[in-house]
Amino acid sequence: MANKRDLKKLINYICDDLFSECIAASLYCDNRKKEEVNSIITAIAMVRQNYIQRISHPEPGMPKKDYFNDLKKRLNEQIAEITDNIANI
């Protein structure tokens, strides 16, 4: 398992890349989809904040290995969902 600092850096890096992709996609889309772009940007910011907080404060009573494996799995699922939304713009 990587340390918490590395996980936080990875989450920041991924969210920054998703944000950049979303901004780039918004430059090429119609004005009608601006609300959809704004909602995706908001979702990216919420995912970043949520997972950074969850890394800093793990659930008590749950084995750390299981907790962080579950955290990574859920993060990957949400990143895939956001990526699909960006692709559909």
Beta strands, then each sheet from edge to edge (+ up, - down):
end
